[in-house]
């Protein structure tokens, strides 16, 4: 991520398990027309969904912007999301995005 490099941090490597979990979470929220958040979904929320995929503790970001640039910009303008992205001890990322029938876009990222 260019943002991390601008802060002198290591780039993140895509993780296949994180990709599958975040894609599932985004699709689930969109398909069930649930609000974007960290406590929704059939497993009880984003952390529980990640655990169902065998992923331990992570930091997570959600968003409903339309472009990757707008998503990252929104995360950078939120203290909690920005802190997740700029943690020096993370090295992997997974991002899932899905457009629901309503046209709303659900984007979700997990870092570890």
ROSE-4610 file (N, C-alpha, C; in Angstrom, 1 decimal, always signed):
// ROSE-4610
residu = [X/X/X/X/X/X/X/X/X/X/X/X/X/X/X/X/X/X/X/X/X/X/X/X/X/X/X/X/X/X/X/X/X/X/X/X/X/X/X/X/X/X/X/X/X/X/X/X/X/X/X/X/X/X/X/X/X/X/X/X/X/X/X/X/X/X/X/X/X/X/X/X/X/X/X/X/X/X/X/X/X/X/X/X/X/X/X/X/X/X/X/X/X/X/X/X/X/X/X/X/X/X/X/X/X/X/X/X/X/X/X/X/X/X/X/X/X/X/X/X/X/X/X/X/X/X/X/X/X/X/X/X/X/X/X/X/X/X/X/X/X/X/X/X/X/X/X/X/X/X/X/X/X/X/X/X/X/X/X/X/X/X/X/X/X/X/X/X/X/X/X/X/X/X/X/X/X/X/X/X/X/X/X/X/X/X/X/X/X/X/X/X/X/X/X/X/X/X/X/X/X/X/X/X/X/X/X/X/X/X/X/X/X/X/X/X/X/X/X/X/X/X/X/X/X/X/X/X/X/X/X/X/X/X/X/X/X/X/X/X/X/X/X/X/X/X/X/X/X/X/X/X/X/X/X/X/X/X/X/X/X/X/X/X/X/X/X/X/X/X/X/X/X/X/X/X/X/X/X/X/X/X/X/X/X/X/X/X/X/X/X/X/X/X/X/X/X/X/X/X/X/X/X/X/X/X/X/X/X/X/X/X/X/X/X/X/X/X/X/X/X/X/X/X/X/X/X/X/X/X/X/X/X/X/X/X]
num = [1/1/1/2/2/2/3/3/3/4/4/4/5/5/5/6/6/6/7/7/7/8/8/8/9/9/9/10/10/10/11/11/11/12/12/12/13/13/13/14/14/14/15/15/15/16/16/16/17/17/17/18/18/18/19/19/19/20/20/20/21/21/21/22/22/22/23/23/23/24/24/24/25/25/25/26/26/26/27/27/27/28/28/28/29/29/29/30/30/30/31/31/31/32/32/32/33/33/33/34/34/34/35/35/35/36/36/36/37/37/37/38/38/38/39/39/39/40/40/40/41/41/41/42/42/42/43/43/43/44/44/44/45/45/45/46/46/46/47/47/47/48/48/48/49/49/49/50/50/50/51/51/51/52/52/52/53/53/53/54/54/54/55/55/55/56/56/56/57/57/57/58/58/58/59/59/59/60/60/60/61/61/61/62/62/62/63/63/63/64/64/64/65/65/65/66/66/66/67/67/67/68/68/68/69/69/69/70/70/70/71/71/71/72/72/72/73/73/73/74/74/74/75/75/75/76/76/76/77/77/77/78/78/78/79/79/79/80/80/80/81/81/81/82/82/82/83/83/83/84/84/84/85/85/85/86/86/86/87/87/87/88/88/88/89/89/89/90/90/90/91/91/91/92/92/92/93/93/93/94/94/94/95/95/95/96/96/96/97/97/97/98/98/98/99/99/99/100/100/100/101/101/101/102/102/102/103/103/103/104/104/104/105/105/105/106/106/106/107/107/107/108/108/108/109/109/109/110/110/110/111/111/111/112/112/112]
x = [+0.8/+0.0/+0.9/+0.6/+1.4/+1.3/+0.2/+0.0/+1.0/+1.1/+2.1/+3.5/+3.9/+5.2/+5.5/+4.5/+4.7/+4.9/+4.6/+4.8/+6.1/+6.8/+8.0/+7.7/+6.5/+6.2/+6.3/+6.4/+6.5/+5.3/+5.4/+4.2/+3.5/+2.2/+1.4/+1.3/+1.4/+1.3/-0.2/-0.7/-2.1/-2.1/-3.1/-3.2/-4.5/-4.4/-5.5/-6.6/-6.3/-7.4/-8.1/-7.3/-8.0/-8.8/-8.3/-9.1/-10.5/-10.4/-11.7/-12.6/-12.1/-12.9/-13.6/-12.8/-13.3/-14.3/-14.0/-14.9/-16.3/-16.2/-17.4/-18.2/-17.5/-18.2/-18.8/-18.1/-18.7/-19.9/-19.8/-20.9/-22.1/-21.9/-22.9/-23.7/-23.0/-23.6/-24.4/-23.9/-24.6/-25.8/-25.6/-26.7/-27.9/-27.6/-28.6/-29.1/-28.5/-28.9/-28.7/-27.6/-27.3/-26.5/-26.5/-25.7/-24.2/-23.4/-22.0/-21.5/-20.8/-20.3/-19.5/-19.1/-18.3/-19.1/-20.4/-21.1/-22.3/-22.3/-23.4/-23.0/-23.9/-23.7/-24.0/-24.0/-24.5/-23.6/-22.4/-21.5/-21.5/-22.1/-22.2/-21.3/-20.5/-19.7/-18.5/-17.7/-16.5/-15.4/-15.2/-14.2/-14.6/-15.9/-16.4/-16.3/-16.5/-16.4/-14.9/-14.0/-12.6/-12.2/-12.7/-12.4/-12.9/-14.1/-14.7/-13.8/-13.0/-12.1/-10.7/-10.6/-9.4/-8.4/-8.8/-7.9/-8.1/-6.9/-6.9/-7.1/-6.7/-6.9/-6.3/-7.1/-6.7/-7.3/-6.9/-7.5/-8.4/-9.5/-10.5/-11.0/-11.2/-11.8/-13.0/-14.0/-15.1/-15.5/-16.1/-16.4/-17.4/-18.1/-19.1/-18.8/-17.6/-17.2/-17.1/-17.1/-17.2/-15.9/-14.8/-13.5/-12.4/-11.4/-10.3/-9.7/-9.6/-9.0/-9.9/-11.2/-12.2/-12.2/-12.1/-12.1/-10.9/-9.7/-8.5/-8.5/-9.0/-9.1/-10.0/-11.1/-12.1/-11.4/-10.7/-10.0/-9.0/-8.3/-7.2/-7.8/-9.1/-9.8/-10.5/-10.4/-10.9/-9.8/-9.7/-8.6/-8.4/-9.5/-9.4/-9.0/-9.6/-9.2/-7.8/-7.4/-6.1/-5.0/-5.3/-4.4/-4.3/-5.4/-5.3/-4.4/-4.5/-3.7/-2.2/-2.0/-0.6/+0.1/-0.4/+0.3/+1.5/+2.6/+3.9/+4.1/+3.3/+3.5/+2.6/+1.9/+1.1/+1.9/+1.6/+2.3/+1.4/+0.2/-0.7/-2.1/-2.7/-4.0/-4.9/-6.2/-7.2/-8.3/-8.8/-9.8/-10.9/-12.1/-13.3/-14.2/-14.7/-15.7/-16.8/-18.0/-19.2/-20.3/-20.9/-22.0/-23.3/-24.1/-25.4/-26.4/-27.5/-28.6/-29.0/-28.9/-29.3/-28.3/-27.2/-26.1/-25.1/-25.4/-24.5/-23.2/-22.1/-20.8/-20.4/-20.0/-19.5/-18.1/-17.2/-15.8/-15.3/-14.5/-14.1/-12.6/-11.8/-10.4/-10.0/-9.1/-8.6/-7.1/-6.4/-4.9/-4.4/-3.3/-2.6/-1.1]
y = [-1.2/+0.0/+1.2/+2.1/+3.4/+4.2/+4.1/+4.9/+4.4/+3.1/+2.6/+3.0/+3.0/+3.4/+4.8/+5.7/+7.1/+7.3/+6.3/+6.4/+5.6/+5.1/+4.3/+2.9/+2.4/+1.0/+0.0/-1.2/-2.3/-2.5/-2.9/-3.2/-4.4/-4.5/-5.7/-6.7/-8.0/-9.1/-9.6/-9.9/-10.4/-11.8/-12.1/-13.4/-14.1/-15.3/-15.9/-16.2/-16.6/-16.9/-15.6/-14.5/-13.2/-12.8/-13.0/-12.6/-13.4/-14.7/-15.5/-15.0/-14.8/-14.4/-13.0/-12.0/-10.7/-10.7/-11.5/-11.6/-12.1/-13.2/-13.8/-12.8/-12.1/-11.1/-10.0/-9.5/-8.4/-8.9/-10.1/-10.7/-10.9/-11.4/-11.7/-10.5/-9.4/-8.2/-7.6/-7.7/-7.2/-8.0/-9.3/-10.2/-10.2/-10.1/-10.0/-8.6/-7.7/-6.3/-5.8/-6.2/-5.8/-4.5/-3.8/-2.6/-2.9/-2.1/-2.3/-2.0/-3.0/-2.8/-4.0/-4.1/-5.2/-6.2/-6.0/-6.9/-7.5/-7.5/-8.1/-9.4/-10.1/-11.3/-12.6/-13.7/-15.0/-15.5/-15.2/-15.6/-14.7/-13.6/-12.6/-11.4/-11.4/-10.2/-10.5/-9.5/-9.7/-10.5/-10.3/-11.2/-12.6/-12.9/-14.3/-14.9/-14.1/-14.6/-15.0/-14.2/-14.5/-15.7/-15.9/-17.1/-18.3/-18.2/-19.3/-19.8/-18.8/-19.2/-19.5/-19.6/-20.1/-18.9/-17.7/-16.6/-16.1/-15.9/-15.4/-13.9/-13.3/-11.9/-11.0/-10.1/-9.2/-7.8/-6.9/-5.6/-5.5/-4.8/-4.8/-3.4/-3.2/-2.0/-2.3/-1.5/-1.7/-0.4/-0.4/+0.8/+0.6/+1.6/+1.5/+2.5/+2.9/+3.8/+3.1/+3.8/+3.2/+2.9/+3.5/+3.2/+2.8/+2.1/+1.8/+3.1/+4.1/+5.3/+6.0/+6.0/+6.6/+5.8/+4.4/+3.6/+3.9/+3.9/+4.2/+5.6/+6.6/+7.9/+8.0/+7.3/+7.3/+6.6/+5.5/+4.9/+5.8/+6.6/+7.5/+8.6/+9.0/+10.1/+9.6/+8.3/+7.8/+7.3/+7.9/+7.5/+6.0/+5.4/+3.9/+3.1/+3.4/+2.7/+3.0/+4.3/+4.7/+3.9/+3.9/+3.2/+1.7/+1.1/-0.3/-0.5/+0.4/+0.3/+0.6/+1.4/+1.9/+1.2/+0.1/-0.7/-1.3/-1.1/-1.6/-3.1/-3.8/-5.2/-6.1/-5.5/-6.3/-6.5/-7.6/-7.8/-8.4/-8.7/-9.4/-8.6/-8.7/-8.0/-8.9/-8.8/-9.4/-8.4/-8.2/-7.2/-7.9/-7.7/-8.2/-7.1/-7.1/-6.0/-6.7/-6.2/-6.8/-5.7/-5.7/-4.7/-5.5/-5.0/-5.6/-5.3/-5.9/-5.7/-4.2/-3.6/-2.2/-1.2/-1.8/-1.0/-0.5/-0.7/-0.3/-1.2/-0.7/-1.4/-1.7/-2.9/-3.3/-3.7/-3.0/-3.3/-3.6/-4.6/-5.0/-5.5/-5.1/-5.5/-6.0/-7.0/-7.5/-7.5/-7.2/-7.2/-8.1/-8.7/-9.5/-9.5]
z = [+0.0/+0.0/+0.0/-0.9/-1.0/+0.3/+0.9/+2.2/+3.2/+3.4/+4.4/+4.0/+2.8/+2.4/+2.7/+2.6/+2.9/+4.4/+5.2/+6.6/+7.0/+6.0/+6.3/+6.7/+6.4/+6.9/+5.7/+6.1/+5.1/+4.3/+3.1/+2.3/+2.8/+2.5/+3.0/+1.9/+2.3/+1.4/+1.4/+0.2/+0.2/+0.8/+1.6/+2.2/+1.7/+1.2/+0.5/+1.5/+2.8/+3.7/+4.1/+4.3/+4.6/+3.5/+2.2/+1.1/+1.0/+1.3/+1.3/+2.4/+3.5/+4.7/+4.4/+4.0/+3.8/+2.6/+1.6/+0.5/+0.9/+1.7/+2.3/+3.1/+4.0/+4.9/+4.0/+3.1/+2.2/+1.5/+0.9/+0.1/+1.1/+2.3/+3.2/+3.6/+3.9/+4.3/+3.2/+2.0/+0.8/+0.4/+0.4/+0.0/+1.0/+2.3/+3.3/+3.6/+2.9/+3.0/+4.5/+5.1/+6.4/+6.4/+7.6/+7.6/+7.6/+7.1/+7.1/+8.5/+9.1/+10.5/+10.9/+12.1/+12.6/+13.4/+13.6/+14.5/+13.7/+12.4/+11.6/+11.0/+10.5/+9.8/+10.5/+9.8/+10.4/+11.5/+11.5/+12.6/+13.8/+13.7/+14.8/+14.6/+13.5/+13.2/+12.5/+12.2/+11.4/+12.1/+13.4/+14.1/+14.1/+14.3/+14.3/+12.9/+11.9/+10.5/+10.3/+10.7/+10.5/+11.2/+12.5/+13.2/+12.5/+11.9/+11.2/+10.0/+9.5/+8.4/+9.0/+10.3/+10.9/+11.2/+11.1/+11.3/+12.7/+13.4/+14.7/+14.8/+15.9/+16.1/+14.9/+14.5/+13.4/+13.7/+12.9/+12.9/+11.6/+11.7/+10.6/+10.2/+8.9/+8.4/+7.5/+7.6/+6.6/+6.0/+4.8/+4.1/+3.0/+2.6/+1.5/+0.4/+0.2/-0.9/-2.2/-3.3/-4.6/-5.3/-4.9/-5.5/-4.5/-4.9/-3.9/-3.3/-4.1/-3.6/-2.6/-2.8/-1.9/-0.6/-0.7/+0.5/+1.3/+0.8/+1.5/+2.1/+1.3/+1.8/+3.0/+3.0/+4.1/+5.3/+5.1/+6.2/+6.9/+6.0/+6.5/+7.3/+7.0/+7.7/+9.0/+9.3/+10.5/+11.4/+12.6/+13.5/+13.7/+14.0/+14.3/+13.1/+11.9/+10.7/+10.3/+10.4/+10.0/+10.9/+12.2/+13.1/+12.8/+12.3/+11.9/+10.7/+9.7/+8.5/+8.7/+9.7/+10.0/+11.1/+11.6/+12.6/+12.0/+12.7/+12.2/+12.3/+13.1/+13.3/+12.4/+11.4/+10.5/+9.2/+8.5/+7.3/+6.2/+6.6/+5.6/+5.6/+4.4/+4.2/+3.3/+3.6/+2.7/+2.5/+1.3/+1.0/+0.2/+0.7/-0.1/-0.4/-1.6/-2.0/-2.7/-2.5/-3.2/-3.3/-4.5/-4.7/-4.5/-3.6/-3.4/-4.4/-4.4/-5.4/-5.4/-4.2/-4.2/-4.8/-5.2/-5.8/-4.8/-3.5/-2.4/-2.5/-2.3/-2.3/-0.8/-0.5/+0.8/+0.6/+1.3/+1.2/+2.6/+2.8/+4.1/+4.0/+4.9/+4.9/+6.3/+6.3/+7.6/+7.4/+8.5/+8.6/+9.6/+9.4/+10.4/+10.2]
